[in-house]
Amino acid sequence: MALPHAKSGDVVSLRPLGAQLAQTLPHAIVKGRRLELIRTVLHAGKSVHEHKISGEMAILCIEGRLGVNAHGRRIILHPGELVYLEGDVLHAMDAEIDSSALLVLSRSEAQA
């Protein structure tokens, strides 16, 4: 069952999932005209293949430890840390341990 997207004015919890992390699936939190927020969940050893998006993005580690490969280097994110990526930057992500993150994606007018 899909979770509903937050509406303007809604409060959304981004607290660590803790014991619920193992049962949680990635889900879109907000899907606006130019902004999308996704809580992604990656379990230890899992990865997201290399890809790029045309809009800018930020990846905020909420819990766990994430590896992000971008700009020809490996970036390790710990809870509370984020990395910003310009549009069209090839990137991949993997979880060293069970992890969750907030993905903040922007879209241009043409994408919206």
Summary of the structure (lengths in Angstrom):
residues: 112
radius of gyration: 13.8
end to end distance: 25.0
largest distance: 40.3
contacts: 298
relative contact order: 0.29
helix: 5%
strand: 51%
